Amino acid sequence: MIDTVRAKSPCPPTPDQLQSWERQTRTKPTGETSYKYILNLRLSEHAVSVRCTHYPFDYDGDPMTTVELSLPKVVYGNNYTMLRNLDEAIEKTNALLRTILALPPIDIADAVLIRIDPCYNHQVGPLVPDYINAIAALEYPHRRTKHHRDEGAEFRSKKTTTKFYDKARESLNPAAYGILRQETSYLSSKRIAKLLGMKKPTLKDVTTLWIADTLTADLENLRLDNRIIADRDTALSLLCQQHGPDAGIYYWGLLIAKVDTSKTQLRSRTSLHPRTLDRRLKAIADAGIAPTLTTTNEPLPPLRIQL
């Protein structure tokens, strides 16, 4: 349930090891010069990509070396099989890192996390593009939406991105057919520290329950958790059952408008107060349906994170 991780260690490469690294120099507008070393490897076994960066001086003036790789790639040789045994991943990753002669001795379990990608495979068969196109009409609070039709939907902020995408198309592997991948990339050490509730979180602090809760929170923010994505007829029926025929028809019309219009545009065109609009959209979710629609003839089943 984790894909890519990036972690930092205070262990610097030796001068001999650094000969294999590429030095990059940067001159700031003030004229001050800084530099870092890059080591990008693609190991033949399982075609695992390992991206390493060494900073002679971090913000505190100490050396820092980072390592980034896909844990399931190390364990399974692919990144579509869900990783469930983190201890095995740590053991195999450390064994892999020890084979890289240009790296200092880094224990991936003790290195501080600066990126982690919790993920989950929703097995939905041929409905993957239908889910993607319906999810793309949703809005995640304080995020920008990007839609790649039939391929993926992303909800981006500066340091966090939640996405739903077709894993078979992304991996170019037919074995991943039917997988709607839900994945959130946290690219801020401070954000990860806050989420895990500790100052310097490592992989040893990550639990399956934490991953499940984190991914479920994303579904809840999108009002997808345990709610069907209805077709128009089902949505009308459920809204009338929940709120009565008069209010049900109103909420049905609001749902259709919301699919085609952003919340900002709706507020502008209707003069509804933001909290009023949110309450009315919540009333739609209270009927057990997500605030979006599918063009299929049947509702799309709810998405759930199951351990």
Legacy VTK file of the C-alpha trace (Angstrom):
# vtk DataFile Version 3.0
C-alpha trace
ASCII
DATASET POLYDATA
POINTS 307 float
0.000 0.000 0.000
3.049 2.212 -0.530
4.715 2.939 -3.848
7.520 5.525 -3.991
9.420 6.736 -0.934
12.202 9.263 -0.564
14.247 9.391 2.613
17.214 11.379 3.877
20.241 10.311 5.888
23.154 12.292 7.371
25.604 9.720 5.942
27.790 11.375 3.248
29.507 9.471 0.435
33.269 9.186 0.696
35.420 11.250 -1.700
36.071 8.074 -3.697
32.344 7.320 -3.912
31.586 10.876 -5.046
33.654 10.331 -8.157
30.684 8.362 -9.553
28.262 11.235 -8.871
27.456 14.216 -11.100
28.179 17.563 -9.504
25.664 20.346 -10.168
26.439 23.967 -9.302
23.915 26.717 -8.737
24.602 30.449 -8.440
21.983 32.400 -6.515
20.978 35.994 -7.443
23.088 37.138 -4.487
26.157 35.620 -6.143
26.401 32.849 -3.565
27.223 29.438 -5.033
25.830 26.123 -3.837
26.230 22.656 -5.219
24.879 19.144 -4.939
25.685 15.714 -6.315
23.300 13.525 -8.345
23.373 9.765 -8.816
20.586 8.241 -10.915
20.732 4.500 -11.494
18.556 1.976 -13.275
19.483 -1.412 -11.916
19.084 -4.295 -14.334
17.346 -6.623 -11.881
13.629 -5.704 -11.875
14.590 -2.460 -13.710
14.525 -0.580 -10.400
15.263 3.148 -10.660
17.202 4.610 -7.731
17.524 8.395 -7.579
20.056 9.762 -5.099
21.077 13.303 -4.170
23.839 14.409 -1.843
23.979 17.890 -0.341
27.298 18.682 1.373
25.400 21.196 3.508
21.680 21.173 4.327
19.810 24.077 5.949
21.541 23.311 9.251
24.966 23.059 7.664
25.100 19.259 7.918
25.599 16.724 5.096
22.466 15.066 3.718
22.027 12.167 1.308
18.610 11.245 -0.101
17.446 8.038 -1.761
14.227 7.657 -3.782
12.778 4.428 -5.200
9.619 2.374 -5.624
9.294 -0.217 -2.851
7.029 -2.631 -4.782
9.463 -2.493 -7.702
12.169 -3.739 -5.358
9.985 -6.508 -3.896
7.913 -7.627 -6.899
9.656 -6.190 -9.936
6.590 -4.076 -10.769
4.735 -1.143 -9.238
1.165 -2.388 -9.678
1.239 -5.163 -7.070
0.201 -3.731 -3.711
2.890 -3.843 -1.052
1.528 -5.254 2.210
4.673 -6.393 4.052
6.773 -3.362 4.908
9.375 -5.363 6.829
10.099 -7.427 3.716
10.358 -4.242 1.642
12.833 -2.698 4.090
14.970 -5.830 4.134
15.095 -6.152 0.344
15.656 -2.407 -0.167
18.599 -2.378 2.231
20.061 -5.421 0.477
19.696 -3.602 -2.839
21.285 -0.388 -1.556
24.280 -2.340 -0.248
25.041 -3.429 -3.822
25.480 0.208 -4.936
29.162 0.870 -4.312
28.795 4.635 -4.754
26.347 4.914 -1.833
27.255 5.324 1.834
25.747 2.769 4.258
22.112 3.931 4.460
19.438 1.978 6.336
16.160 2.884 4.625
14.276 2.070 7.840
16.161 4.718 9.844
16.292 7.442 7.170
13.822 10.313 7.649
10.912 10.314 5.205
10.658 13.333 2.905
8.317 11.666 0.400
5.816 8.855 0.707
3.134 7.684 -1.746
0.357 5.703 -0.019
-1.710 3.870 -2.647
-4.516 1.362 -3.137
-5.706 -0.777 -6.035
-9.475 -0.642 -6.560
-10.348 -3.662 -8.701
-13.130 -2.347 -10.955
-12.591 -4.301 -14.187
-13.699 -2.541 -17.383
-15.158 0.404 -15.413
-11.785 2.124 -14.859
-12.366 4.939 -17.407
-15.941 5.448 -16.155
-14.686 6.014 -12.609
-11.932 8.347 -13.801
-14.233 10.553 -15.872
-16.801 10.760 -13.053
-14.183 11.498 -10.377
-12.717 14.279 -12.530
-15.937 16.271 -11.982
-15.330 16.315 -8.210
-13.507 19.035 -6.286
-10.965 18.476 -3.533
-10.747 21.373 -1.018
-7.836 23.717 -1.765
-6.610 21.605 -4.684
-6.506 22.119 -8.458
-8.120 19.468 -10.633
-6.459 18.046 -13.730
-8.266 15.545 -15.955
-6.707 13.200 -18.489
-9.791 11.713 -20.127
-10.097 7.936 -19.576
-6.570 7.898 -18.119
-6.517 9.784 -14.833
-7.802 12.558 -12.569
-5.501 14.550 -10.281
-6.136 16.902 -7.371
-2.993 18.971 -6.842
-1.624 21.344 -4.257
1.942 22.579 -3.872
3.271 19.584 -1.907
0.463 17.014 -2.137
-1.259 15.336 -5.058
-4.095 12.807 -4.918
-4.761 10.957 -8.148
-6.896 8.177 -9.585
-5.588 6.549 -12.743
-5.616 3.513 -14.993
-2.736 1.406 -13.737
-2.669 -0.843 -16.813
-2.240 2.151 -19.135
0.342 3.760 -16.876
2.417 0.610 -16.396
1.870 -0.715 -19.942
1.313 -4.124 -18.345
-1.832 -6.150 -19.142
-1.524 -7.850 -15.742
-2.704 -4.559 -14.201
-5.998 -4.619 -16.160
-8.971 -3.423 -14.162
-6.941 -1.574 -11.504
-8.121 1.915 -10.640
-5.102 3.124 -8.681
-5.720 5.648 -5.924
-2.476 7.288 -4.860
-1.461 10.311 -2.829
2.050 11.764 -3.030
3.253 13.689 0.014
6.330 15.704 -0.977
6.888 17.653 2.235
8.798 16.333 5.237
6.845 18.710 7.499
3.524 17.425 6.150
4.589 13.803 6.643
5.807 14.576 10.165
2.463 16.177 11.022
0.451 13.305 9.562
2.460 10.685 11.457
2.613 12.771 14.613
6.378 12.732 15.093
9.283 15.063 14.410
11.441 12.752 12.277
9.225 9.984 10.881
10.764 6.910 9.268
9.375 3.847 7.518
9.355 2.080 10.896
6.667 4.544 11.995
4.350 3.776 9.072
1.538 1.276 9.678
-1.040 -0.308 7.410
-3.793 1.278 9.497
-2.264 4.750 9.037
-2.112 4.229 5.273
-5.738 3.049 5.166
-6.907 6.004 7.278
-4.960 8.458 5.089
-6.435 7.107 1.851
-9.935 6.942 3.348
-9.623 10.606 4.363
-8.972 11.465 0.699
-12.145 9.625 -0.309
-14.077 11.463 2.394
-12.761 14.848 1.231
-14.098 14.015 -2.230
-17.332 12.640 -0.708
-16.640 9.326 -2.406
-16.220 7.078 0.623
-18.928 4.384 0.728
-21.070 6.305 -1.763
-22.146 5.121 -5.192
-21.520 7.217 -8.276
-25.052 7.285 -9.603
-26.491 7.559 -13.090
-29.147 10.245 -13.553
-32.175 8.004 -12.999
-30.754 6.397 -9.861
-29.701 9.776 -8.481
-33.235 11.180 -8.904
-34.782 8.140 -7.237
-32.418 8.152 -4.247
-32.671 11.906 -3.697
-36.464 11.768 -3.722
-36.400 8.862 -1.266
-34.079 10.775 1.053
-35.562 14.268 0.858
-39.050 13.891 -0.630
-40.124 14.550 -4.237
-39.985 18.348 -4.214
-36.617 18.701 -2.501
-35.341 15.607 -4.313
-35.940 17.187 -7.702
-34.182 20.359 -6.496
-31.121 18.418 -5.312
-31.113 16.395 -8.539
-30.974 19.607 -10.566
-28.204 20.918 -8.297
-26.239 17.690 -8.797
-26.485 17.991 -12.584
-25.403 21.642 -12.399
-22.488 20.737 -10.129
-21.194 18.108 -12.583
-20.983 20.719 -15.330
-20.013 23.733 -13.205
-17.439 24.418 -10.493
-18.521 25.489 -7.000
-17.054 28.941 -7.644
-19.125 29.347 -10.797
-22.253 28.062 -9.063
-21.869 30.566 -6.240
-21.321 33.371 -8.715
-24.333 32.499 -10.872
-26.761 31.735 -8.037
-25.543 34.171 -5.340
-25.613 31.271 -2.863
-23.482 31.746 0.231
-20.543 29.276 0.226
-21.744 27.568 3.428
-25.252 27.288 2.028
-23.972 25.628 -1.130
-21.818 23.255 0.930
-24.828 22.267 3.061
-26.876 21.510 -0.022
-24.110 19.492 -1.606
-23.790 17.598 1.674
-27.504 16.804 1.469
-26.784 15.062 -1.848
-24.002 13.024 -0.225
-26.330 12.155 2.676
-28.468 10.242 0.172
-25.542 7.839 -0.316
-24.375 9.200 -3.655
-21.197 11.043 -4.586
-21.603 14.609 -5.947
-20.927 13.486 -9.504
-22.628 11.318 -12.138
-21.670 8.455 -14.404
-22.743 8.108 -18.008
-23.076 4.327 -17.616
-26.514 2.718 -17.388
-25.895 1.494 -13.843
-24.381 3.206 -10.786
-20.689 2.671 -10.106
-20.177 0.785 -6.801
-18.615 2.647 -3.856
-14.842 2.829 -3.493
-13.562 1.452 -0.158
-10.145 0.960 1.358
-10.021 -2.593 2.707
-7.128 -3.955 4.753
LINES 1 308
307 0 1 2 3 4 5 6 7 8 9 10 11 12 13 14 15 16 17 18 19 20 21 22 23 24 25 26 27 28 29 30 31 32 33 34 35 36 37 38 39 40 41 42 43 44 45 46 47 48 49 50 51 52 53 54 55 56 57 58 59 60 61 62 63 64 65 66 67 68 69 70 71 72 73 74 75 76 77 78 79 80 81 82 83 84 85 86 87 88 89 90 91 92 93 94 95 96 97 98 99 100 101 102 103 104 105 106 107 108 109 110 111 112 113 114 115 116 117 118 119 120 121 122 123 124 125 126 127 128 129 130 131 132 133 134 135 136 137 138 139 140 141 142 143 144 145 146 147 148 149 150 151 152 153 154 155 156 157 158 159 160 161 162 163 164 165 166 167 168 169 170 171 172 173 174 175 176 177 178 179 180 181 182 183 184 185 186 187 188 189 190 191 192 193 194 195 196 197 198 199 200 201 202 203 204 205 206 207 208 209 210 211 212 213 214 215 216 217 218 219 220 221 222 223 224 225 226 227 228 229 230 231 232 233 234 235 236 237 238 239 240 241 242 243 244 245 246 247 248 249 250 251 252 253 254 255 256 257 258 259 260 261 262 263 264 265 266 267 268 269 270 271 272 273 274 275 276 277 278 279 280 281 282 283 284 285 286 287 288 289 290 291 292 293 294 295 296 297 298 299 300 301 302 303 304 305 306
